[in-house]
Amino acid sequence: MGKVRVAAIGVSMDGFAAGPDQSLENPLGVRGPELFSWFFPTKTFNDMHGSGGGTTGLDDQFAQRSFKNVGSWILGRNMFGPVRGPWPDESWKGWWGANPPYHVPTFVLTHHARAPLEMEGGTRFIFVTDGIQSALRQAQQAAGDKDVRIGGGASTIRQYLKAGLVDEMHLALMPVLMGKGENLFSGLNLHELGFKCVERVPTEQATHVVLKK
C-alpha cells in the first residue's frame, strides 16, 4: 500500500490555502491564484493544459513530483465545482473540461449521491456520501501499491490531518498575506500529529517544504 499524501498546495504566510468567496468566476477564491503563482508558469502546468512551454526549474521539479506514483485522488466537493446542495442535474462535470488532469479514479466527498462520471484520459469521478474514511478505503483499493493524493480543498485536507490519516505533505509557502479565506492550519497541531520538516527548498517564487511523520 502506498502513502496518503498532500502535494503542491500553495499556502500564504498567514496560513491560507484558498481565497474567500469561491465561485464560477473565482474557483480558487478571490486572490486564490496568488497562492499558485509558483505553479502556473511551470512546464508541468502547461503540459496539463496542452499549451506547451513553461519553466523547468525547481518549481517544476516539485510540480512533477506531486504527480508521481499517484494511483487515486480524493477531492472535496468544492474542488469539483461550485454547485451546492443536491445536484440539480448532471451537467456540471468539473472545472477542467472533458479531460481533467487526474487520469486515475478520483473520489469526491459529498452529502448528495450522484452516479460515477467517466471522463477522457482515464479520470473517473466517484461520489462518496459516507465520509472521509470510506473515501480513503475506496481510494486505497483503487490505487493498489500507489499513493492516494488528497487534492483539497483546505477543509478536506484538515479533516484527513485531524484524523491522523496523512503520511506526507508538500506545501509551497508563498510570500503573500491573504487575511481571509480557507486557513489550512486552523484547529491543527502538526507537531502533536507527528509531522517534521524533512526538506526545505527556496525558489524565486516560493519556499517548498516537505513534512513527514
PyMOL commands that place a pseudoatom at each C-alpha (Angstrom):
pseudoatom trace, name=CA, resn=MET, resi=1, chain=A, elem=C, hetatm=0, pos=[0.000, 0.000, 0.000]
pseudoatom trace, name=CA, resn=GLY, resi=2, chain=A, elem=C, hetatm=0, pos=[1.285, 3.456, -0.906]
pseudoatom trace, name=CA, resn=LYS, resi=3, chain=A, elem=C, hetatm=0, pos=[1.273, 6.686, 1.065]
pseudoatom trace, name=CA, resn=VAL, resi=4, chain=A, elem=C, hetatm=0, pos=[-1.560, 9.090, 1.731]
pseudoatom trace, name=CA, resn=ARG, resi=5, chain=A, elem=C, hetatm=0, pos=[-0.183, 12.468, 0.818]
pseudoatom trace, name=CA, resn=VAL, resi=6, chain=A, elem=C, hetatm=0, pos=[-0.926, 16.098, 0.172]
pseudoatom trace, name=CA, resn=ALA, resi=7, chain=A, elem=C, hetatm=0, pos=[1.178, 17.801, -2.512]
pseudoatom trace, name=CA, resn=ALA, resi=8, chain=A, elem=C, hetatm=0, pos=[1.669, 21.109, -4.318]
pseudoatom trace, name=CA, resn=ILE, resi=9, chain=A, elem=C, hetatm=0, pos=[-0.600, 23.106, -2.022]
pseudoatom trace, name=CA, resn=GLY, resi=10, chain=A, elem=C, hetatm=0, pos=[0.139, 26.830, -2.066]
pseudoatom trace, name=CA, resn=VAL, resi=11, chain=A, elem=C, hetatm=0, pos=[-0.107, 28.405, 1.400]
pseudoatom trace, name=CA, resn=SER, resi=12, chain=A, elem=C, hetatm=0, pos=[0.141, 32.092, 2.295]
pseudoatom trace, name=CA, resn=MET, resi=13, chain=A, elem=C, hetatm=0, pos=[2.350, 33.407, 5.093]
pseudoatom trace, name=CA, resn=ASP, resi=14, chain=A, elem=C, hetatm=0, pos=[-0.754, 33.664, 7.294]
pseudoatom trace, name=CA, resn=GLY, resi=15, chain=A, elem=C, hetatm=0, pos=[-1.803, 30.077, 6.595]
pseudoatom trace, name=CA, resn=PHE, resi=16, chain=A, elem=C, hetatm=0, pos=[-4.473, 30.361, 3.914]
pseudoatom trace, name=CA, resn=ALA, resi=17, chain=A, elem=C, hetatm=0, pos=[-4.701, 27.781, 1.129]
pseudoatom trace, name=CA, resn=ALA, resi=18, chain=A, elem=C, hetatm=0, pos=[-7.584, 29.414, -0.780]
pseudoatom trace, name=CA, resn=GLY, resi=19, chain=A, elem=C, hetatm=0, pos=[-9.166, 32.810, -1.016]
pseudoatom trace, name=CA, resn=PRO, resi=20, chain=A, elem=C, hetatm=0, pos=[-12.701, 33.683, 0.113]
pseudoatom trace, name=CA, resn=ASP, resi=21, chain=A, elem=C, hetatm=0, pos=[-15.876, 33.633, -1.994]
pseudoatom trace, name=CA, resn=GLN, resi=22, chain=A, elem=C, hetatm=0, pos=[-15.199, 30.738, -4.317]
pseudoatom trace, name=CA, resn=SER, resi=23, chain=A, elem=C, hetatm=0, pos=[-17.402, 30.983, -7.400]
pseudoatom trace, name=CA, resn=LEU, resi=24, chain=A, elem=C, hetatm=0, pos=[-17.549, 30.009, -11.056]
pseudoatom trace, name=CA, resn=GLU, resi=25, chain=A, elem=C, hetatm=0, pos=[-15.517, 33.138, -11.822]
pseudoatom trace, name=CA, resn=ASN, resi=26, chain=A, elem=C, hetatm=0, pos=[-13.102, 32.555, -8.923]
pseudoatom trace, name=CA, resn=PRO, resi=27, chain=A, elem=C, hetatm=0, pos=[-12.618, 28.779, -8.497]
pseudoatom trace, name=CA, resn=LEU, resi=28, chain=A, elem=C, hetatm=0, pos=[-9.700, 29.345, -6.086]
pseudoatom trace, name=CA, resn=GLY, resi=29, chain=A, elem=C, hetatm=0, pos=[-11.497, 32.147, -4.273]
pseudoatom trace, name=CA, resn=VAL, resi=30, chain=A, elem=C, hetatm=0, pos=[-10.743, 35.862, -4.504]
pseudoatom trace, name=CA, resn=ARG, resi=31, chain=A, elem=C, hetatm=0, pos=[-6.950, 36.282, -4.793]
pseudoatom trace, name=CA, resn=GLY, resi=32, chain=A, elem=C, hetatm=0, pos=[-6.572, 32.499, -4.658]
pseudoatom trace, name=CA, resn=PRO, resi=33, chain=A, elem=C, hetatm=0, pos=[-4.464, 32.348, -7.848]
pseudoatom trace, name=CA, resn=GLU, resi=34, chain=A, elem=C, hetatm=0, pos=[-1.715, 34.229, -5.999]
pseudoatom trace, name=CA, resn=LEU, resi=35, chain=A, elem=C, hetatm=0, pos=[-1.127, 31.059, -3.967]
pseudoatom trace, name=CA, resn=PHE, resi=36, chain=A, elem=C, hetatm=0, pos=[-0.330, 29.088, -7.125]
pseudoatom trace, name=CA, resn=SER, resi=37, chain=A, elem=C, hetatm=0, pos=[1.746, 31.678, -8.964]
pseudoatom trace, name=CA, resn=TRP, resi=38, chain=A, elem=C, hetatm=0, pos=[4.706, 29.311, -8.430]
pseudoatom trace, name=CA, resn=PHE, resi=39, chain=A, elem=C, hetatm=0, pos=[2.864, 26.537, -10.297]
pseudoatom trace, name=CA, resn=PHE, resi=40, chain=A, elem=C, hetatm=0, pos=[1.215, 28.265, -13.256]
pseudoatom trace, name=CA, resn=PRO, resi=41, chain=A, elem=C, hetatm=0, pos=[4.469, 29.090, -15.130]
pseudoatom trace, name=CA, resn=THR, resi=42, chain=A, elem=C, hetatm=0, pos=[5.844, 25.533, -14.898]
pseudoatom trace, name=CA, resn=LYS, resi=43, chain=A, elem=C, hetatm=0, pos=[6.173, 23.087, -17.762]
pseudoatom trace, name=CA, resn=THR, resi=44, chain=A, elem=C, hetatm=0, pos=[4.106, 20.612, -15.732]
pseudoatom trace, name=CA, resn=PHE, resi=45, chain=A, elem=C, hetatm=0, pos=[1.153, 23.005, -15.570]
pseudoatom trace, name=CA, resn=ASN, resi=46, chain=A, elem=C, hetatm=0, pos=[1.479, 23.985, -19.231]
pseudoatom trace, name=CA, resn=ASP, resi=47, chain=A, elem=C, hetatm=0, pos=[1.647, 20.327, -20.297]
pseudoatom trace, name=CA, resn=MET, resi=48, chain=A, elem=C, hetatm=0, pos=[-1.535, 19.639, -18.302]
pseudoatom trace, name=CA, resn=HIS, resi=49, chain=A, elem=C, hetatm=0, pos=[-3.345, 22.262, -20.371]
pseudoatom trace, name=CA, resn=GLY, resi=50, chain=A, elem=C, hetatm=0, pos=[-1.737, 21.431, -23.694]
pseudoatom trace, name=CA, resn=SER, resi=51, chain=A, elem=C, hetatm=0, pos=[-0.218, 24.859, -24.143]
pseudoatom trace, name=CA, resn=GLY, resi=52, chain=A, elem=C, hetatm=0, pos=[3.444, 23.772, -24.296]
pseudoatom trace, name=CA, resn=GLY, resi=53, chain=A, elem=C, hetatm=0, pos=[6.466, 25.600, -22.959]
pseudoatom trace, name=CA, resn=GLY, resi=54, chain=A, elem=C, hetatm=0, pos=[6.863, 26.562, -19.311]
pseudoatom trace, name=CA, resn=THR, resi=55, chain=A, elem=C, hetatm=0, pos=[9.696, 26.750, -16.808]
pseudoatom trace, name=CA, resn=THR, resi=56, chain=A, elem=C, hetatm=0, pos=[11.770, 23.699, -15.922]
pseudoatom trace, name=CA, resn=GLY, resi=57, chain=A, elem=C, hetatm=0, pos=[13.498, 24.781, -12.694]
pseudoatom trace, name=CA, resn=LEU, resi=58, chain=A, elem=C, hetatm=0, pos=[12.974, 23.777, -9.077]
pseudoatom trace, name=CA, resn=ASP, resi=59, chain=A, elem=C, hetatm=0, pos=[9.309, 24.770, -9.021]
pseudoatom trace, name=CA, resn=ASP, resi=60, chain=A, elem=C, hetatm=0, pos=[8.651, 22.473, -11.960]
pseudoatom trace, name=CA, resn=GLN, resi=61, chain=A, elem=C, hetatm=0, pos=[10.565, 19.660, -10.267]
pseudoatom trace, name=CA, resn=PHE, resi=62, chain=A, elem=C, hetatm=0, pos=[8.254, 19.890, -7.257]
pseudoatom trace, name=CA, resn=ALA, resi=63, chain=A, elem=C, hetatm=0, pos=[5.247, 20.052, -9.562]
pseudoatom trace, name=CA, resn=GLN, resi=64, chain=A, elem=C, hetatm=0, pos=[6.409, 16.894, -11.333]
pseudoatom trace, name=CA, resn=ARG, resi=65, chain=A, elem=C, hetatm=0, pos=[6.987, 15.112, -8.029]
pseudoatom trace, name=CA, resn=SER, resi=66, chain=A, elem=C, hetatm=0, pos=[3.432, 15.861, -6.949]
pseudoatom trace, name=CA, resn=PHE, resi=67, chain=A, elem=C, hetatm=0, pos=[2.043, 13.667, -9.752]
pseudoatom trace, name=CA, resn=LYS, resi=68, chain=A, elem=C, hetatm=0, pos=[4.455, 10.749, -9.458]
pseudoatom trace, name=CA, resn=ASN, resi=69, chain=A, elem=C, hetatm=0, pos=[3.167, 7.382, -8.231]
pseudoatom trace, name=CA, resn=VAL, resi=70, chain=A, elem=C, hetatm=0, pos=[-0.391, 8.676, -7.701]
pseudoatom trace, name=CA, resn=GLY, resi=71, chain=A, elem=C, hetatm=0, pos=[-2.935, 5.884, -8.082]
pseudoatom trace, name=CA, resn=SER, resi=72, chain=A, elem=C, hetatm=0, pos=[-6.044, 7.761, -6.973]
pseudoatom trace, name=CA, resn=TRP, resi=73, chain=A, elem=C, hetatm=0, pos=[-7.194, 11.145, -5.701]
pseudoatom trace, name=CA, resn=ILE, resi=74, chain=A, elem=C, hetatm=0, pos=[-9.632, 12.418, -3.080]
pseudoatom trace, name=CA, resn=LEU, resi=75, chain=A, elem=C, hetatm=0, pos=[-11.294, 15.816, -3.550]
pseudoatom trace, name=CA, resn=GLY, resi=76, chain=A, elem=C, hetatm=0, pos=[-13.748, 17.825, -1.520]
pseudoatom trace, name=CA, resn=ARG, resi=77, chain=A, elem=C, hetatm=0, pos=[-16.902, 18.843, -3.317]
pseudoatom trace, name=CA, resn=ASN, resi=78, chain=A, elem=C, hetatm=0, pos=[-15.730, 22.455, -3.606]
pseudoatom trace, name=CA, resn=MET, resi=79, chain=A, elem=C, hetatm=0, pos=[-12.718, 21.204, -5.544]
pseudoatom trace, name=CA, resn=PHE, resi=80, chain=A, elem=C, hetatm=0, pos=[-15.063, 19.538, -8.009]
pseudoatom trace, name=CA, resn=GLY, resi=81, chain=A, elem=C, hetatm=0, pos=[-17.241, 22.592, -8.553]
pseudoatom trace, name=CA, resn=PRO, resi=82, chain=A, elem=C, hetatm=0, pos=[-19.313, 25.477, -7.183]
pseudoatom trace, name=CA, resn=VAL, resi=83, chain=A, elem=C, hetatm=0, pos=[-22.646, 23.618, -7.155]
pseudoatom trace, name=CA, resn=ARG, resi=84, chain=A, elem=C, hetatm=0, pos=[-24.156, 23.458, -3.653]
pseudoatom trace, name=CA, resn=GLY, resi=85, chain=A, elem=C, hetatm=0, pos=[-26.827, 21.199, -2.140]
pseudoatom trace, name=CA, resn=PRO, resi=86, chain=A, elem=C, hetatm=0, pos=[-28.491, 18.385, -4.089]
pseudoatom trace, name=CA, resn=TRP, resi=87, chain=A, elem=C, hetatm=0, pos=[-27.249, 18.039, -7.651]
pseudoatom trace, name=CA, resn=PRO, resi=88, chain=A, elem=C, hetatm=0, pos=[-29.837, 19.793, -9.851]
pseudoatom trace, name=CA, resn=ASP, resi=89, chain=A, elem=C, hetatm=0, pos=[-28.721, 17.603, -12.775]
pseudoatom trace, name=CA, resn=GLU, resi=90, chain=A, elem=C, hetatm=0, pos=[-25.509, 16.021, -14.041]
pseudoatom trace, name=CA, resn=SER, resi=91, chain=A, elem=C, hetatm=0, pos=[-24.484, 18.821, -16.376]
pseudoatom trace, name=CA, resn=TRP, resi=92, chain=A, elem=C, hetatm=0, pos=[-21.600, 20.019, -14.163]
pseudoatom trace, name=CA, resn=LYS, resi=93, chain=A, elem=C, hetatm=0, pos=[-18.583, 17.811, -14.823]
pseudoatom trace, name=CA, resn=GLY, resi=94, chain=A, elem=C, hetatm=0, pos=[-15.823, 19.731, -13.064]
pseudoatom trace, name=CA, resn=TRP, resi=95, chain=A, elem=C, hetatm=0, pos=[-13.699, 22.792, -13.697]
pseudoatom trace, name=CA, resn=TRP, resi=96, chain=A, elem=C, hetatm=0, pos=[-11.365, 21.124, -16.178]
pseudoatom trace, name=CA, resn=GLY, resi=97, chain=A, elem=C, hetatm=0, pos=[-13.299, 20.321, -19.327]
pseudoatom trace, name=CA, resn=ALA, resi=98, chain=A, elem=C, hetatm=0, pos=[-13.567, 16.908, -20.952]
pseudoatom trace, name=CA, resn=ASN, resi=99, chain=A, elem=C, hetatm=0, pos=[-10.065, 15.740, -19.972]
pseudoatom trace, name=CA, resn=PRO, resi=100, chain=A, elem=C, hetatm=0, pos=[-9.332, 16.525, -16.294]
pseudoatom trace, name=CA, resn=PRO, resi=101, chain=A, elem=C, hetatm=0, pos=[-5.712, 16.361, -15.056]
pseudoatom trace, name=CA, resn=TYR, resi=102, chain=A, elem=C, hetatm=0, pos=[-6.204, 13.345, -12.756]
pseudoatom trace, name=CA, resn=HIS, resi=103, chain=A, elem=C, hetatm=0, pos=[-6.213, 10.339, -15.155]
pseudoatom trace, name=CA, resn=VAL, resi=104, chain=A, elem=C, hetatm=0, pos=[-6.990, 7.879, -12.321]
pseudoatom trace, name=CA, resn=PRO, resi=105, chain=A, elem=C, hetatm=0, pos=[-10.024, 7.144, -10.117]
pseudoatom trace, name=CA, resn=THR, resi=106, chain=A, elem=C, hetatm=0, pos=[-10.907, 10.344, -8.247]
pseudoatom trace, name=CA, resn=PHE, resi=107, chain=A, elem=C, hetatm=0, pos=[-13.193, 10.230, -5.209]
pseudoatom trace, name=CA, resn=VAL, resi=108, chain=A, elem=C, hetatm=0, pos=[-15.315, 13.303, -4.480]
pseudoatom trace, name=CA, resn=LEU, resi=109, chain=A, elem=C, hetatm=0, pos=[-16.657, 13.857, -0.959]
pseudoatom trace, name=CA, resn=THR, resi=110, chain=A, elem=C, hetatm=0, pos=[-20.291, 14.970, -0.983]
pseudoatom trace, name=CA, resn=HIS, resi=111, chain=A, elem=C, hetatm=0, pos=[-23.511, 14.675, 1.030]
pseudoatom trace, name=CA, resn=HIS, resi=112, chain=A, elem=C, hetatm=0, pos=[-25.560, 14.097, -2.115]
pseudoatom trace, name=CA, resn=ALA, resi=113, chain=A, elem=C, hetatm=0, pos=[-25.419, 10.932, -4.211]
pseudoatom trace, name=CA, resn=ARG, resi=114, chain=A, elem=C, hetatm=0, pos=[-24.521, 11.018, -7.860]
pseudoatom trace, name=CA, resn=ALA, resi=115, chain=A, elem=C, hetatm=0, pos=[-23.641, 8.336, -10.414]
pseudoatom trace, name=CA, resn=PRO, resi=116, chain=A, elem=C, hetatm=0, pos=[-19.943, 7.880, -11.289]
pseudoatom trace, name=CA, resn=LEU, resi=117, chain=A, elem=C, hetatm=0, pos=[-18.703, 10.069, -14.090]
pseudoatom trace, name=CA, resn=GLU, resi=118, chain=A, elem=C, hetatm=0, pos=[-16.364, 8.786, -16.799]
pseudoatom trace, name=CA, resn=MET, resi=119, chain=A, elem=C, hetatm=0, pos=[-14.127, 11.417, -18.384]
pseudoatom trace, name=CA, resn=GLU, resi=120, chain=A, elem=C, hetatm=0, pos=[-11.457, 11.416, -21.074]
pseudoatom trace, name=CA, resn=GLY, resi=121, chain=A, elem=C, hetatm=0, pos=[-7.902, 10.437, -20.223]
pseudoatom trace, name=CA, resn=GLY, resi=122, chain=A, elem=C, hetatm=0, pos=[-8.758, 7.819, -17.612]
pseudoatom trace, name=CA, resn=THR, resi=123, chain=A, elem=C, hetatm=0, pos=[-10.329, 10.077, -14.979]
pseudoatom trace, name=CA, resn=ARG, resi=124, chain=A, elem=C, hetatm=0, pos=[-13.347, 8.540, -13.267]
pseudoatom trace, name=CA, resn=PHE, resi=125, chain=A, elem=C, hetatm=0, pos=[-15.141, 10.639, -10.657]
pseudoatom trace, name=CA, resn=ILE, resi=126, chain=A, elem=C, hetatm=0, pos=[-16.750, 8.564, -7.898]
pseudoatom trace, name=CA, resn=PHE, resi=127, chain=A, elem=C, hetatm=0, pos=[-19.014, 10.456, -5.486]
pseudoatom trace, name=CA, resn=VAL, resi=128, chain=A, elem=C, hetatm=0, pos=[-18.721, 9.301, -1.864]
pseudoatom trace, name=CA, resn=THR, resi=129, chain=A, elem=C, hetatm=0, pos=[-21.507, 10.154, 0.599]
pseudoatom trace, name=CA, resn=ASP, resi=130, chain=A, elem=C, hetatm=0, pos=[-20.413, 8.203, 3.696]
pseudoatom trace, name=CA, resn=GLY, resi=131, chain=A, elem=C, hetatm=0, pos=[-17.402, 10.164, 4.873]
pseudoatom trace, name=CA, resn=ILE, resi=132, chain=A, elem=C, hetatm=0, pos=[-13.638, 10.504, 4.675]
pseudoatom trace, name=CA, resn=GLN, resi=133, chain=A, elem=C, hetatm=0, pos=[-12.810, 7.024, 5.966]
pseudoatom trace, name=CA, resn=SER, resi=134, chain=A, elem=C, hetatm=0, pos=[-14.943, 5.356, 3.305]
pseudoatom trace, name=CA, resn=ALA, resi=135, chain=A, elem=C, hetatm=0, pos=[-13.442, 7.556, 0.598]
pseudoatom trace, name=CA, resn=LEU, resi=136, chain=A, elem=C, hetatm=0, pos=[-9.939, 6.632, 1.733]
pseudoatom trace, name=CA, resn=ARG, resi=137, chain=A, elem=C, hetatm=0, pos=[-10.687, 2.905, 1.801]
pseudoatom trace, name=CA, resn=GLN, resi=138, chain=A, elem=C, hetatm=0, pos=[-12.055, 3.068, -1.729]
pseudoatom trace, name=CA, resn=ALA, resi=139, chain=A, elem=C, hetatm=0, pos=[-9.183, 5.239, -2.923]
pseudoatom trace, name=CA, resn=GLN, resi=140, chain=A, elem=C, hetatm=0, pos=[-6.565, 2.895, -1.437]
pseudoatom trace, name=CA, resn=GLN, resi=141, chain=A, elem=C, hetatm=0, pos=[-8.223, -0.098, -3.051]
pseudoatom trace, name=CA, resn=ALA, resi=142, chain=A, elem=C, hetatm=0, pos=[-8.232, 1.705, -6.396]
pseudoatom trace, name=CA, resn=ALA, resi=143, chain=A, elem=C, hetatm=0, pos=[-4.611, 2.857, -6.001]
pseudoatom trace, name=CA, resn=GLY, resi=144, chain=A, elem=C, hetatm=0, pos=[-3.182, -0.558, -5.135]
pseudoatom trace, name=CA, resn=ASP, resi=145, chain=A, elem=C, hetatm=0, pos=[0.525, -0.112, -4.385]
pseudoatom trace, name=CA, resn=LYS, resi=146, chain=A, elem=C, hetatm=0, pos=[0.484, 3.529, -5.479]
pseudoatom trace, name=CA, resn=ASP, resi=147, chain=A, elem=C, hetatm=0, pos=[-0.222, 6.649, -3.425]
pseudoatom trace, name=CA, resn=VAL, resi=148, chain=A, elem=C, hetatm=0, pos=[-3.517, 8.325, -2.622]
pseudoatom trace, name=CA, resn=ARG, resi=149, chain=A, elem=C, hetatm=0, pos=[-3.301, 12.083, -3.116]
pseudoatom trace, name=CA, resn=ILE, resi=150, chain=A, elem=C, hetatm=0, pos=[-5.608, 14.311, -1.069]
pseudoatom trace, name=CA, resn=GLY, resi=151, chain=A, elem=C, hetatm=0, pos=[-6.150, 17.125, -3.537]
pseudoatom trace, name=CA, resn=GLY, resi=152, chain=A, elem=C, hetatm=0, pos=[-8.041, 19.595, -1.350]
pseudoatom trace, name=CA, resn=GLY, resi=153, chain=A, elem=C, hetatm=0, pos=[-9.557, 21.947, -0.653]
pseudoatom trace, name=CA, resn=ALA, resi=154, chain=A, elem=C, hetatm=0, pos=[-8.295, 23.130, 2.701]
pseudoatom trace, name=CA, resn=SER, resi=155, chain=A, elem=C, hetatm=0, pos=[-11.282, 21.795, 4.656]
pseudoatom trace, name=CA, resn=THR, resi=156, chain=A, elem=C, hetatm=0, pos=[-10.842, 18.305, 3.208]
pseudoatom trace, name=CA, resn=ILE, resi=157, chain=A, elem=C, hetatm=0, pos=[-7.111, 18.309, 3.955]
pseudoatom trace, name=CA, resn=ARG, resi=158, chain=A, elem=C, hetatm=0, pos=[-7.805, 19.433, 7.548]
pseudoatom trace, name=CA, resn=GLN, resi=159, chain=A, elem=C, hetatm=0, pos=[-10.280, 16.584, 8.040]
pseudoatom trace, name=CA, resn=TYR, resi=160, chain=A, elem=C, hetatm=0, pos=[-7.733, 13.990, 6.941]
pseudoatom trace, name=CA, resn=LEU, resi=161, chain=A, elem=C, hetatm=0, pos=[-4.990, 15.592, 9.036]
pseudoatom trace, name=CA, resn=LYS, resi=162, chain=A, elem=C, hetatm=0, pos=[-7.174, 15.702, 12.163]
pseudoatom trace, name=CA, resn=ALA, resi=163, chain=A, elem=C, hetatm=0, pos=[-7.984, 12.019, 11.670]
pseudoatom trace, name=CA, resn=GLY, resi=164, chain=A, elem=C, hetatm=0, pos=[-4.257, 11.194, 11.502]
pseudoatom trace, name=CA, resn=LEU, resi=165, chain=A, elem=C, hetatm=0, pos=[-4.583, 9.767, 8.005]
pseudoatom trace, name=CA, resn=VAL, resi=166, chain=A, elem=C, hetatm=0, pos=[-1.962, 11.816, 6.116]
pseudoatom trace, name=CA, resn=ASP, resi=167, chain=A, elem=C, hetatm=0, pos=[1.597, 10.485, 5.849]
pseudoatom trace, name=CA, resn=GLU, resi=168, chain=A, elem=C, hetatm=0, pos=[3.289, 13.316, 3.961]
pseudoatom trace, name=CA, resn=MET, resi=169, chain=A, elem=C, hetatm=0, pos=[2.678, 16.912, 2.864]
pseudoatom trace, name=CA, resn=HIS, resi=170, chain=A, elem=C, hetatm=0, pos=[4.378, 19.160, 0.338]
pseudoatom trace, name=CA, resn=LEU, resi=171, chain=A, elem=C, hetatm=0, pos=[3.470, 22.816, 0.843]
pseudoatom trace, name=CA, resn=ALA, resi=172, chain=A, elem=C, hetatm=0, pos=[4.603, 25.744, -1.293]
pseudoatom trace, name=CA, resn=LEU, resi=173, chain=A, elem=C, hetatm=0, pos=[4.834, 28.664, 1.135]
pseudoatom trace, name=CA, resn=MET, resi=174, chain=A, elem=C, hetatm=0, pos=[4.078, 31.885, -0.713]
pseudoatom trace, name=CA, resn=PRO, resi=175, chain=A, elem=C, hetatm=0, pos=[5.281, 35.400, 0.236]
pseudoatom trace, name=CA, resn=VAL, resi=176, chain=A, elem=C, hetatm=0, pos=[1.740, 36.813, 0.321]
pseudoatom trace, name=CA, resn=LEU, resi=177, chain=A, elem=C, hetatm=0, pos=[-0.734, 37.690, 3.085]
pseudoatom trace, name=CA, resn=MET, resi=178, chain=A, elem=C, hetatm=0, pos=[-4.345, 36.725, 2.349]
pseudoatom trace, name=CA, resn=GLY, resi=179, chain=A, elem=C, hetatm=0, pos=[-6.049, 37.944, 5.522]
pseudoatom trace, name=CA, resn=LYS, resi=180, chain=A, elem=C, hetatm=0, pos=[-9.088, 35.758, 4.918]
pseudoatom trace, name=CA, resn=GLY, resi=181, chain=A, elem=C, hetatm=0, pos=[-10.166, 32.663, 3.057]
pseudoatom trace, name=CA, resn=GLU, resi=182, chain=A, elem=C, hetatm=0, pos=[-9.626, 28.960, 3.868]
pseudoatom trace, name=CA, resn=ASN, resi=183, chain=A, elem=C, hetatm=0, pos=[-6.975, 28.570, 6.569]
pseudoatom trace, name=CA, resn=LEU, resi=184, chain=A, elem=C, hetatm=0, pos=[-5.162, 25.264, 6.215]
pseudoatom trace, name=CA, resn=PHE, resi=185, chain=A, elem=C, hetatm=0, pos=[-3.866, 25.092, 9.777]
pseudoatom trace, name=CA, resn=SER, resi=186, chain=A, elem=C, hetatm=0, pos=[-6.962, 26.181, 11.719]
pseudoatom trace, name=CA, resn=GLY, resi=187, chain=A, elem=C, hetatm=0, pos=[-7.557, 23.839, 14.653]
pseudoatom trace, name=CA, resn=LEU, resi=188, chain=A, elem=C, hetatm=0, pos=[-4.471, 21.727, 13.898]
pseudoatom trace, name=CA, resn=ASN, resi=189, chain=A, elem=C, hetatm=0, pos=[-1.315, 20.987, 15.872]
pseudoatom trace, name=CA, resn=LEU, resi=190, chain=A, elem=C, hetatm=0, pos=[1.014, 19.495, 13.291]
pseudoatom trace, name=CA, resn=HIS, resi=191, chain=A, elem=C, hetatm=0, pos=[3.687, 18.841, 15.909]
pseudoatom trace, name=CA, resn=GLU, resi=192, chain=A, elem=C, hetatm=0, pos=[1.317, 16.749, 18.016]
pseudoatom trace, name=CA, resn=LEU, resi=193, chain=A, elem=C, hetatm=0, pos=[0.214, 14.959, 14.850]
pseudoatom trace, name=CA, resn=GLY, resi=194, chain=A, elem=C, hetatm=0, pos=[3.819, 13.820, 14.457]
pseudoatom trace, name=CA, resn=PHE, resi=195, chain=A, elem=C, hetatm=0, pos=[4.969, 15.860, 11.462]
pseudoatom trace, name=CA, resn=LYS, resi=196, chain=A, elem=C, hetatm=0, pos=[8.548, 17.020, 10.980]
pseudoatom trace, name=CA, resn=CYS, resi=197, chain=A, elem=C, hetatm=0, pos=[10.059, 19.123, 8.228]
pseudoatom trace, name=CA, resn=VAL, resi=198, chain=A, elem=C, hetatm=0, pos=[12.372, 16.865, 6.215]
pseudoatom trace, name=CA, resn=GLU, resi=199, chain=A, elem=C, hetatm=0, pos=[13.016, 19.110, 3.213]
pseudoatom trace, name=CA, resn=ARG, resi=200, chain=A, elem=C, hetatm=0, pos=[13.074, 22.863, 2.603]
pseudoatom trace, name=CA, resn=VAL, resi=201, chain=A, elem=C, hetatm=0, pos=[13.906, 24.372, -0.793]
pseudoatom trace, name=CA, resn=PRO, resi=202, chain=A, elem=C, hetatm=0, pos=[13.556, 28.118, -1.524]
pseudoatom trace, name=CA, resn=THR, resi=203, chain=A, elem=C, hetatm=0, pos=[12.969, 29.343, -5.077]
pseudoatom trace, name=CA, resn=GLU, resi=204, chain=A, elem=C, hetatm=0, pos=[12.250, 32.777, -6.523]
pseudoatom trace, name=CA, resn=GLN, resi=205, chain=A, elem=C, hetatm=0, pos=[8.527, 32.105, -6.276]
pseudoatom trace, name=CA, resn=ALA, resi=206, chain=A, elem=C, hetatm=0, pos=[8.057, 30.031, -3.105]
pseudoatom trace, name=CA, resn=THR, resi=207, chain=A, elem=C, hetatm=0, pos=[9.633, 28.034, -0.322]
pseudoatom trace, name=CA, resn=HIS, resi=208, chain=A, elem=C, hetatm=0, pos=[8.856, 24.361, -0.762]
pseudoatom trace, name=CA, resn=VAL, resi=209, chain=A, elem=C, hetatm=0, pos=[8.619, 22.346, 2.446]
pseudoatom trace, name=CA, resn=VAL, resi=210, chain=A, elem=C, hetatm=0, pos=[8.027, 18.621, 2.823]
pseudoatom trace, name=CA, resn=LEU, resi=211, chain=A, elem=C, hetatm=0, pos=[6.578, 17.371, 6.107]
pseudoatom trace, name=CA, resn=LYS, resi=212, chain=A, elem=C, hetatm=0, pos=[6.543, 13.706, 7.075]
pseudoatom trace, name=CA, resn=LYS, resi=213, chain=A, elem=C, hetatm=0, pos=[5.620, 11.643, 10.092]
for i in range(1, 213): cmd.bond("trace and resi %d" % i, "trace and resi %d" % (i + 1))
show_as sticks, trace
zoom trace
